[in-house]
Amino acid sequence: MRLDDVWLRYGRGPWVLRGITATLDPGEVATVVGRNGAGKSTLLQVVAGLLRPNRGTVADRPARVGYVPERFPADQPFTARHYLESLARVRGVRADGFVEWAERLHFTGLLDRPISQLSKGSAQKVGLLQAMLAEPDLLILDEPWEGLDGPTREQVPVIVEEVLAAGGCVLISDHQGQTADLPGVRRWDLTAGELREAEAVTDGLVVVEVAVEASAVDEAVATFEAAGHQVMGIRGRT
């Protein structure tokens, strides 16, 4: 995906984005940092296709985009389950595709509660669930850790790693520094609407997801670690 000389302002107001040029390739993750009001959320919405720039272009955006806003709109008269099932039908994906994600995000018990009655953190989980419905090739997260409980916060980097391992790309707005430990993360500094990329640290890391039989997990972990590889997490183990 490429942003080429992107400019954007609201109405006749000042320019929020000024001449932004950047690329994000499959398997890459970038984090956008900057002061409040620097234009981070606006940039993410342009990348997601929700805002059209006044000048410049966004090219080669993947067809399947998952976008999680900084604050998920909770003033909706639906239960979380009804909302997600309806959205799945609109997107042409499995109507129950969110069930596994609900379990992983510790949200199963809240699926039949009206979204308007959810806490901010629980509403953010709905945002994550809808973003993952279609297995996005481009995942965009605007301050994704905000308001989440501890176990769910730990799932965010796992989700990022899974999207990258599947050949997707991820763009994150992060003012808390939570993305610092993600392997190979690129840093985009946004100041006064202008984007500068910090010097990349080339660590040669590639995230690979490996499936093994449950009975062979311990042996596989020992083998990978003995070979000098980092085991970043284990899913599906009981």
C-alpha positions as CSV (number, residue, x, y, z in Angstrom):
1,M,0.0,0.0,0.0
2,R,1.3,3.5,-0.9
3,L,0.4,7.0,0.2
4,D,1.6,9.5,-2.3
5,D,1.7,13.2,-1.4
6,V,-1.5,13.0,0.8
7,W,-3.0,16.3,2.0
8,L,-6.2,16.6,4.0
9,R,-8.1,19.3,5.8
10,Y,-11.7,19.7,7.1
11,G,-13.6,22.3,5.2
12,R,-11.6,25.5,4.9
13,G,-9.7,24.8,8.1
14,P,-5.9,24.3,8.4
15,W,-4.2,21.4,6.8
16,V,-4.3,18.3,9.1
17,L,-2.1,16.2,6.9
18,R,0.6,17.8,4.7
19,G,2.2,16.0,1.8
20,I,2.4,12.5,3.4
21,T,4.2,9.9,1.4
22,A,4.8,6.4,2.9
23,T,4.5,2.7,2.1
24,L,3.4,-0.3,4.1
25,D,4.1,-3.7,2.6
26,P,2.7,-7.2,3.4
27,G,4.2,-8.5,6.6
28,E,5.0,-5.0,8.0
29,V,3.8,-3.2,11.0
30,A,4.1,0.5,11.6
31,T,3.2,2.6,14.6
32,V,2.1,6.3,14.3
33,V,3.2,8.5,17.2
34,G,2.7,12.2,17.9
35,R,1.1,14.7,20.2
36,N,-2.6,14.9,20.7
37,G,-4.1,16.7,17.7
38,A,-1.2,15.8,15.5
39,G,-3.5,14.1,13.0
40,K,-2.9,10.4,13.9
41,S,-6.6,9.4,13.9
42,T,-7.1,11.3,10.6
43,L,-4.2,9.6,9.0
44,L,-5.5,6.2,10.1
45,Q,-9.0,7.0,8.6
46,V,-7.4,8.0,5.3
47,V,-5.5,4.7,5.2
48,A,-8.7,2.8,6.0
49,G,-10.5,4.5,3.2
50,L,-13.0,6.3,5.5
51,L,-11.7,9.8,4.6
52,R,-10.7,10.9,1.1
53,P,-7.7,13.2,0.9
54,N,-8.1,16.6,-0.7
55,R,-4.9,16.0,-2.7
56,G,-2.7,12.9,-3.3
57,T,-3.6,9.2,-3.5
58,V,-3.7,6.0,-1.5
59,A,-2.9,3.1,-3.8
60,D,-2.9,-0.7,-3.5
61,R,-5.0,-0.7,-0.3
62,P,-5.9,-4.4,0.4
63,A,-9.5,-5.4,-0.2
64,R,-10.0,-6.7,3.3
65,V,-9.5,-3.9,5.8
66,G,-10.2,-4.1,9.6
67,Y,-10.4,-0.8,11.4
68,V,-10.8,-0.2,15.1
69,P,-11.5,3.4,16.1
70,E,-10.0,4.9,19.3
71,R,-13.5,5.0,20.8
72,F,-16.0,2.5,19.4
73,P,-19.5,4.1,19.0
74,A,-21.5,2.5,21.7
75,D,-24.8,4.5,21.3
76,Q,-26.4,1.7,19.3
77,P,-29.7,-0.1,20.1
78,F,-28.4,-3.6,19.2
79,T,-27.0,-6.4,21.2
80,A,-23.3,-7.1,20.4
81,R,-24.4,-10.4,18.8
82,H,-27.0,-8.9,16.6
83,Y,-24.6,-6.1,15.5
84,L,-21.8,-8.6,14.6
85,E,-24.1,-11.0,12.8
86,S,-25.6,-8.2,10.8
87,L,-22.2,-6.9,9.9
88,A,-21.0,-10.3,8.9
89,R,-23.9,-10.7,6.5
90,V,-23.1,-7.3,5.0
91,R,-19.5,-8.2,4.5
92,G,-20.4,-11.7,3.1
93,V,-18.5,-13.7,5.8
94,R,-19.6,-16.4,8.2
95,A,-22.3,-15.0,10.6
96,D,-20.8,-16.9,13.5
97,G,-17.2,-16.0,12.7
98,F,-16.9,-13.8,15.7
99,V,-17.6,-16.6,18.2
100,E,-14.0,-17.8,18.5
101,W,-12.7,-14.2,18.8
102,A,-15.3,-13.5,21.5
103,E,-13.9,-16.4,23.5
104,R,-10.3,-15.2,23.0
105,L,-11.2,-11.6,24.1
106,H,-13.2,-12.8,27.1
107,F,-16.4,-11.4,25.7
108,T,-18.7,-14.4,25.3
109,G,-20.8,-13.6,28.3
110,L,-21.5,-10.1,27.0
111,L,-22.6,-11.0,23.4
112,D,-26.3,-10.7,24.3
113,R,-26.0,-7.4,26.1
114,P,-27.0,-4.1,24.3
115,I,-23.9,-2.3,23.1
116,S,-25.2,0.9,24.8
117,Q,-24.9,-0.8,28.2
118,L,-21.3,-1.9,27.8
119,S,-18.4,-0.2,29.5
120,K,-15.8,1.6,27.4
121,G,-13.4,-1.4,27.5
122,S,-16.1,-3.9,26.6
123,A,-17.3,-1.7,23.7
124,Q,-13.7,-1.6,22.5
125,K,-13.8,-5.4,22.4
126,V,-16.8,-5.1,20.0
127,G,-14.5,-2.9,17.8
128,L,-11.8,-5.5,17.8
129,L,-14.4,-8.3,17.0
130,Q,-15.9,-6.5,14.0
131,A,-12.4,-5.7,12.7
132,M,-11.4,-9.3,12.7
133,L,-14.6,-10.7,11.1
134,A,-13.2,-10.8,7.5
135,E,-9.6,-11.9,8.4
136,P,-8.2,-8.5,7.3
137,D,-5.1,-8.1,5.1
138,L,-4.8,-4.6,6.5
139,L,-5.5,-4.1,10.2
140,I,-5.7,-0.5,11.5
141,L,-5.8,0.0,15.3
142,D,-6.3,3.5,16.8
143,E,-5.0,3.3,20.4
144,P,-6.2,-0.3,20.7
145,W,-5.1,-0.8,24.3
146,E,-7.2,2.1,25.7
147,G,-9.7,0.9,28.3
148,L,-9.0,-2.9,27.8
149,D,-8.6,-5.3,30.7
150,G,-5.2,-7.0,31.2
151,P,-6.0,-10.3,29.5
152,T,-7.4,-8.6,26.4
153,R,-4.5,-6.1,26.3
154,E,-2.2,-9.2,26.1
155,Q,-4.2,-10.4,23.1
156,V,-3.6,-7.3,21.0
157,P,0.1,-8.0,20.0
158,V,-0.9,-11.7,19.4
159,I,-3.6,-10.5,17.0
160,V,-1.0,-8.2,15.3
161,E,1.5,-11.1,15.0
162,E,-1.2,-13.4,13.4
163,V,-2.1,-10.8,10.8
164,L,1.6,-10.4,9.9
165,A,2.2,-14.1,9.8
166,A,-0.7,-14.5,7.3
167,G,1.0,-11.9,5.0
168,G,-1.1,-8.9,6.1
169,C,0.1,-5.5,7.3
170,V,-0.8,-3.5,10.4
171,L,-0.9,0.2,11.2
172,I,-1.3,1.3,14.9
173,S,-1.6,4.6,16.6
174,D,0.1,4.2,19.9
175,H,0.9,7.0,22.4
176,Q,1.6,4.5,25.3
177,G,4.6,2.8,23.7
178,Q,2.9,-0.6,23.8
179,T,4.2,-1.4,20.3
180,A,7.9,-1.1,21.2
181,D,8.3,-4.9,21.7
182,L,6.7,-5.9,18.4
183,P,9.4,-7.3,16.1
184,G,10.4,-5.2,13.2
185,V,8.0,-2.4,14.0
186,R,8.4,0.8,12.0
187,R,7.9,4.2,13.7
188,W,6.1,7.0,11.9
189,D,6.4,10.3,13.7
190,L,3.6,12.7,12.8
191,T,4.3,16.4,13.7
192,A,2.1,19.3,12.5
193,G,0.6,17.1,9.8
194,E,4.0,16.0,8.4
195,L,5.2,12.4,8.6
196,R,8.8,11.4,9.2
197,E,9.9,7.8,9.7
198,A,12.4,7.1,12.4
199,E,15.5,5.2,11.4
200,A,14.6,1.5,11.3
201,V,16.4,-1.0,13.4
202,T,17.1,-4.0,11.3
203,D,16.8,-7.1,13.5
204,G,16.0,-9.6,10.8
205,L,13.0,-11.0,12.7
206,V,10.2,-12.7,10.9
207,V,7.1,-13.9,12.6
208,V,6.2,-17.5,11.7
209,E,3.1,-19.4,13.0
210,V,3.6,-23.2,13.4
211,A,0.8,-25.7,14.0
212,V,1.7,-28.9,15.9
213,E,-0.3,-31.6,17.7
214,A,-1.2,-30.8,21.3
215,S,0.9,-33.7,22.6
216,A,4.0,-32.3,20.8
217,V,3.9,-28.7,22.0
218,D,6.6,-29.1,24.7
219,E,9.0,-30.9,22.4
220,A,8.4,-28.3,19.6
221,V,9.1,-25.4,22.0
222,A,12.2,-27.0,23.2
223,T,13.4,-27.7,19.7
224,F,12.8,-24.1,18.5
225,E,14.5,-22.6,21.6
226,A,17.4,-24.9,21.3
227,A,17.9,-23.7,17.7
228,G,18.0,-20.1,18.9
229,H,14.4,-19.1,17.9
230,Q,12.1,-17.0,20.1
231,V,8.7,-18.6,21.0
232,M,6.4,-15.6,21.3
233,G,3.2,-17.5,22.4
234,I,1.2,-20.7,22.4
235,R,-2.5,-20.7,21.4
236,G,-5.1,-23.4,21.8
237,R,-3.4,-25.2,24.6
238,T,-5.6,-26.3,27.5
